[in-house]
Amino acid sequence: MKLDNRKTIVSWALYDWANSAFATTVMAGFFPLFFKEFWSAGADVNASTARLGAANSIAGLIVALSAPILGAIADRGTSKKRFLVFFAFLGAVMSCGLSLVAQGYWQIAAALYVVATIGYSGGNVFYDALITGVASEKKMNVVSALGYSLGYLGGGALFAVNIWMTLKPETFGFADASAAVRFSFLTVGLWWAVFTIPLILFVSEPPAPQHESGFRAIAAGLAQVRNTFKRIRRNRTILLFLLAYWFYIDGVDTIVRMAVDCGLSLGFKSTDLITALLIVQFVGFPAALAYGYLGNRIGAKRGIFLAIAIYIAITIGGAFMRNEREFYLLAVAIGLVQGGIQALSRSYYATLIPIEESAEYFGFYNMLGKFAAVLGPFLMGSVGLLVSRMSGDSDLGTRASIVSVALLFIIGGILFCFVRPQDTAQEEGTA
């Protein structure tokens, strides 16, 4: 497949447009609100936060354990697209299923959410891996940023419509806002499925050097996991990057998944939280594109460092916010760097790894990201619950949980200081 083809690039990037509906409307927006106020009605605020953190952690753990193996099998069997489609439609169907869960059944809602999140995260393993067959190294930063940018725009567009439905349910024929929210979960699943079609039709998968099928692909994939793990251990550059990524992307994912829950615990109105999420989406659209070009000018590594520094300031500032204006300012700051740090991390890592084993290496990349997602929500939930019980102050517990996230960015930034990509070729040669 020819690299840097415009039609192929847009079709690949549209998958971000497709699955970002789940990340925005479900993961960051309505699910935390509905989980706390509808499915967990009457529960202690910190207890419901712990439940949500546990659901995110379980999903992250499953994806983390399976991602490298699935990636290796896909590399040997040229099945990246097939795995992506399976996980995409798994997530889409489970998102639709959330629309059927009645009030008080938080266990069923959590189970569907876990499986939908597995679909979202599992699909991203193979979506990320396909970038090496779509863009050349010269255009990697810009193409990666385009995906995140379209994700912010598409996710934000559907989210805006869903918010309109919940604010004016009678206009759309719903009995109340709760019915509108449940219908929103259905729209996410349909949106996700429909906008996956361009990638299916127009993005081709490069042939694998050693094609296997069936059980041979599974056996070869498992053997490749062991070999790649050994190579990563010997390759200091890739190993340090993955460790750094593990920590700082955990901070990013935790903020995405837990921000609304924390805002509710601090007493902000749900309308204020939804407005903040929309700000993130529509600031993130141009900011992600700009960050891609910034990465070309100052280098991806410096761009990532800049985003880490801003995130540290965001988490510390978030622990002291008192009013809606401050919450909106934090939303703008997050929108400026969220897509940028994700896009540059993906493109930076893609330049470090062997192209012919991209799914496997991106399996490890996503594995560490999802293992971090196990740590982050659990850290917030545990710290908040511990501090609130020791002090008797729920508000103090929530603020302590927010500031605890800064530690993840600090550790990630320190480890990233020691990543030297110029050593990669030499290390690969001696591995």
Helices and strands as residue ranges (DSSP letters): H 6-21, I 22-30, H 31-34, I 35-39, H 45-77, H 80-98, H 106-129, G 130-133, G 137-139, H 140-167, G 169-172, H 177-194, H 197-202, H 214-234, H 236-265, H 270-298, H 300-318, H 324-350, G 355-357, H 358-391, H 394-404, H 406-416, G 421-423, H 424-430
